[in-house]
Amino acid sequence: MSRQIKLIWDFRGEASAKTAEHHEIHLKEYIAIEKLPINITGFEIKNELHAIAFMVVTDENMIAVRDALKPHRGAIFES
């Protein structure tokens, strides 16, 4: 089984929650356009000034998605 990697985009400031929520829409659009076998995306509000958007990819897709979308960081996904 392939390892799952959570690619993360950080947003900071008063509008971070809305920005992260909106960014998830674009991640879903990218998945549809590229016909990727990815179905885990989301956003999380960490506090009033920090939120993240994320996409979970497999090892096979990680390099291509990373190079195209330039996430701020990544982590091993624990479901």
Secondary structure, 3 states (H helix, E strand, C coil): CCCEEEEEEEEECCCHHHHHHHHHHHHHHHHHHHCCCCCCEEEEEEECCEEEEEEEEEHHHHHHHHHHHCCCEEEECCC
